[in-house]
Amino acid sequence: MQLHWKIIIGLVAGVIFGFFSSINNLGTFSTNYIAPFGTIFLNLLKLIAVPLVVSSLITGVASLSDTSKLSRIGLKTISLYLITTAIAVTIGLLLVNIIEPGNYVPDSYQEFLSEDSTSQAFDKKQQANTLKESRGPLQPLVDMVPSNALNAMSNNSNMLQVVFFSIIFGLAIIGIDKKFSQPVLSFLEGINQTIIRLVELIMNFAPFGVFALIVKTFSTISGDLGYITGILQALLIYMSVVILGLLSHVMITYTTLLKFFSNIKLKDFFSKMIPVQLVAFSTSSSGATLPVTMKRCEKDLGVNEEISSFVLPLGATINMDGTALYQGVAAVFIAQALGIDLTISNQFTIVATAVLASIGTAGVPGAGVVMLIIILEAINVPSEGIALILGVDRILDMIRTSANVTGDAAIATIIDSSEKS
């Protein structure tokens, strides 16, 4: 049986058992004896993320000894990432303004803000305020440059710093004599091949890891839905808008780009991406999924290693189309629920802020909610309103991460095709 079918079986079994666990009060059993295996699987993927980014980016940049080629690939990659992110937010805003899910929230919305929800909202707001207070107009540039490379590599949330260090390290290798650079590159290429082999070994555990992660997620969510009854209709419509937006972005934006700017058949691309999307769905982490994305792009989609080594780690760090779309929809939904009318200027602010925020959003579960608060405050919408969406955020986080990694792979395929033509 192919791996993606095994993962699908694990996913479906996890959903069924998760709801069964919640209904029959088996949450403690699931937490103690099943969830840990999901954490182990996620940790295994995170374990190899930094070594993979460092080894692949440095060798990828160094292999592009033609600096004009490196500049060309870098410019195309970043331009495509920014353009597709802006398109994603625009799609989300169009749908949420047409369907208006926030108008379905009952007037008794304030009653829904239970102590638990407002407590979670307060915690997220505190994180956002801390982040906002420390950020001047050029703070993103400051955040990008680490003061200690080893310290940056010790935490997956510092991936942008790791990417920066790896790129300048690769550029430095280009400028030294080959008798010195070759041993370094050989060592890093050995590390890279070893990590790819580790990915293959870890993926054998994927069906069990996915099962455990889904059991943990759905047993928790099904419990949360108990106090959402009064606004369940609005939340379901809100979720439908986000999911419709993500599907539209993947099936229209990326399909169009792949059809006209790549050499790969659409059927082949999406069939090969299924295991990547399933891992992204279960882990909710672009960074954790990166090893699988790279393996699939190189082995199955035929993307040149020097392209994938540069484009994909960068994408896992700054290309958050799904997250940006979700943030746009969520911001307008909360404003609608609170009866706040947003102007055209506010909507443009959402697009600009969401695009910039997506660059600084860590590829880890839940990071999008913190950045959402920054967007809400930019358009003067009370950030306490995120309590409305926290109960269902985990499900949407899983889906938007799948969209994120699909976008990374699509851009890598397009850049590879453009370089081969």
N, C-alpha and C positions, 0 to 999 in steps of 0.2 A: 504494500500500500504506500502511495506517495505521501511525503511528509505533510503537505498541506491538508490532506484528508484526515490524517491523524490529529492535526491541530484543530481542525473543525470539529471532529468528534469530541476532543477534550473541551472545546469551547461550549458546545451545546450541552454536554454532560455537566459542565460547571454551572451553566445557567439553571438547569433543571434542579441540580442538587442545592444550589444557592437559595432558590425560592423554597424548596422543600425544607431546608435547614431553618429558614426564617419562620415559616409557618408552624413548624414543630418544635420551636425553641431549642434548636440544636446549634445556636450561634457559638456557644462556648466550645463545643466539640470542634466545630469548623475552625474557630480561631486557634485552638491549641494543637490540633492534629492534622489540619489540611493546609491552612494559610501559610505556615512556615515553608512548605515546599515551593509555593509561589514566590515567597521572598528570596529563597535560595536561587531560583531560576533568574529572577530579576537582578540579584547581586552578581551572579555569574556573568550576565551580559554587561552590567556596569563595570565589572572588574576589568574587562578587556577594552573598554571604550577609549580610555585615555592612551594606552599603549598603541592602539590601532590608529588613532588620530595622529599621534606624534610620528610614528613610523611611516604611515602612508602619506601624510602631508609633506614631510621632509623629503622623502624619496621622490614624491610626485613633483614637487617644486624643483628639486635638483635635477630631475630627468629632463625638465624643460630648460635646458642650458641656453636656449635661445630666449633671451629676456623679452624680446618683442612678442614671441609666442605666449609667454607667461602673462604678459600685460594684456594681450588680446583675449586669452581665455578668461582671465580674471575679470576684465571689463564686461564680457558677454555674460558670465555667470552672475555677477552682482546685478547687472541691469535686468536680466530675466527674473531673478529672484524678487527684486523690488517691483517690477511691472506686474508679475503674477500675484503678488501680495496685494497690491492696490486693486487689481481686478477682483480678487476674492472678497475684500471688504466691500467693494461697490455692489457685488452680487448680493451679499448679505443684507446691505442697507436697502436695496431695492425690494427684496422679498419681505423684510420686516415692516417696511413702510406700506406695502400693498396689503399684506395679510393682517397687520396690526394685532399680534397676539396679546400685547399688554392690555388691550381694551376688554379682554375676556376676564381679567382679574376682578373679583368682586370688590365692592366698596369696603368690605370688612377685612381688606388686605392687612391692615395693621395688626389684627388679631393673629394672623399667621406668623408674625414675627415673634415667635416664642423665645424664651430665654436662651435656649440652645442655639437657635439660628442667629439671634442678635449677638450672642457671644462669639460665634464663628465669624460673623461679619466684622465685629470689633477687632478681632485678632488680625484678620486680613487687612483691615484699614490701618492698623498700627504698623504692619509690615510696609504697606504702601507709603504711609507718611514718612517713615524712616528712610525709605528709598528715595522719596521725593525731596526731602530736606537736604540730602547729600548730593543731589544732582543739579549741577549748573548746566548751562547750554552746551558746554563741551565735555560734560562728564562721561558720555559714552566713549569718547576717545581716551579719557583717562582710565576708565574701567577696562579698556581693551589691552592696556600695557601692564603686564605683571611686574611687581617689584622683586618677586622671587619665583623662578620658573618651577622649582620643585614644589613650592607651596601651591601654585596654580594647578599643577598636575595631581595634587592630593585630593581635589574635590571636583566631581563631575559638573558641578554648577558653574565652574570657572572655565568652561570649554572655549569661550571666545578668547580668553587669554592664552589658552593652550594652542589654539589655532594661530594666533598672532605670533607666538614664540616659534612655532613649527615653520611658519612661512619665512620669517626672517632668518631662521637657522638654515633652511634650505637655500635661501638666496646667498647666504654667506658661503655655503659649500660650493656653489657655482663659481665663486670668485677665488678659490684656492687651487693649488696644484693638484693634479689628479692622483699623484702618489700619496697625498694626504687624504683626499676626499674619498678615494675608492674604498679603503678599509671601513670608513664610517658608513658609507652607503651599503656596503656588503653586510655589515652588522645589522643595520636597520631593515634591509630587505629580508634578512633572515628572521628578524623579529616579526615583520609583517606576514611572512608566510606561516610562521608558527601561530600567530593570532588567527589567521584564516582557518588553520587546522583546528584550533580551539573552538572556533565558531561551529564547525561541523560536529565536533564532539558534544558541545553544549546543546545544539539543536536536536540531538537525539532525546534529550530530556524535555524538549519544548511541549509536547502534548500534556505531560503531567504538570509542568509548570503553569501552562495556560489554564488547565482545569482548576488548579489551586487558586490562582489569581482571580479567576471569574467567580469561584465560590465565595471568596472573601468579599469581592465587590458587590455581587448581587444579593448576598445575604444581608449586607449592610444597607444597601439601597432600598430593598423591599421593606425593611423596617422603617426607614425614613419616610416612605410614602404614606405611612399611616396618618401623619399630621399634615399632609398636603391636600387632603381630601377636598377642602373648600375651594382650592384653586387648581385642582388637578387638570381640568379642561384647558386652562390657560397655559399650564406648564407643558402639556402634551402638544399643544399648538406651537408653543415656543420651541420645543425640541424638534418638532417636525420642520419648522422654518430653518433651524440650524442644519439639520440633516439634509434637507432639500438643497440648501445653499452649498453645502460641501459636495454633494453628488453633482450638482450643476457645475461647480468649479472643476471638478475632476473630469466629468464627462464632456464638458464643453471647452473649457480653457485648455486643459492639458491634451485632450484628444485632438483639438485643432492644431495645437503646436506640434504634436507628434506626427500628425498626418502630413503637414506641409513642410516641416523642418527636420524630419528625421527619416532614416531609412528602414526603420523597424515596422513590422505589421502591428496594428493596434491590438489584435487578438493575442499575439505573442507577448506583447508588453504586459497586458493586464493579467494574463494567465501566469506569467512568471513572477508577477508581483504579489500573488495571493499569499504565499508564506510570510512575506515581509509585512503585509497589511495585517495579517493575523497576529504576528508578534507585536506590532505597534499597538493594535487594538487591546491586547491583553496587558501590555506593560505601561501604556500611556506615556511612553518615553521615546522621543526621537533619538536621543543619545544612546539609550540601551539597545535600540533596534539597528543602530548604525552598522555593526559588524555583519548582520544579516543582509542589510541593504547593499553593502559593498560586495559581498559574495555573490548575490544574485545578479547585480549589474555586470560584474566582470565575467562570471562563469556562464550565465544564461542569456544576458542581453548583449554580450559582446562589447561592452564599453571598455575602451582602452584603459589600462591600469593607471597611467599617468593622469588621465582625465578624472576617473572615479576617485583617485587618491586626493585630488584637489577639490573637486566640485562637491562630493558627498559630505565630507566632514564640515565644509563651510556651510552647506545646506542644513545639516543637523543643528547648526548653531544659529543661523540668521534667517533661514527660510521657513517661516511659520504661517503659511497661508491659512491653514485650517484654524489656527489659534486667532489670527487676525479677523477672519470672517466671524468666528464665534463672538469675539469681543465687540464687533460692530453690532451684531444682532442683539447681544445681551444688553448693551448700553441703551439702545433704543427701546427694547422691551421693558427694561426697568423704568425708563422715563415715561413710557406709555402707562405702565401700571400705576405710577405715582401721579398721573395726570399732568405731566410736564410736556409742553409742546417744544419740539426742537426745530430751530430754524435751519435754513440751507447752510448757513455759516457753521452751525453746530455739526451738521452732517459732514462737511468738509474737514472740520477739526477731528472728527472721529476717524476719517480715512487717514489723514496725515499722522495722527497720534498712533493709530493701530499699526500702520506700516513701520513707524519708527520703534514702537514698543515691541513689535514682533522680533526685531533684530536683537533686542536685549532680553528676550524671554528665554529662560533656561529650558533646555529640552528635557524637563523632568515633570512628573505628574503634578498638576495643580498650580504650576507657575503662572498660567494664563489668568487666573483669578486675581492675583496680586496686580498684574499689569492692567487688568480691567478697571480696577479702582482708580488708577491714574487717569484713565480715559474718562471715567465718570466725573472726576473732579475737574477735568479740563473743560467739560461742557456744563458744569455746575449742577449735576444731578447727585442727590444724596447717596453716598457710597453704601449706607446701611441697606440700600435696596438689593445688594447682592445676596442677602439672606433669602430672597425669593428664589434664587436659582441654585443655591448650594446643594440642595437635596438631590438634584439630578445632574450636577456638574460632572460627576465621575463618569457617567455613561457618555456624555458629550465629549469629555476629555479623551476617552478611548477612540471615539470616531474621528475627532479632528486630528489626532496623532496619526491615524492611518492615512488621512488626506495629506498631512505634512510629508510623510516619508514617500508617498506616491509622487508628490511634487518634486522632491529631491531627485528621485530616480528618473523622472521625465526630463528634468533639466539636464542631468548628466548625459542622458541618451541623446538629447538635442545638441548639446555642445560637442559630443563625440562625433555625431554625424556631420556637423558643420566643419570640424577639423579634417575629416576624411574626404570631404567633397572637394 
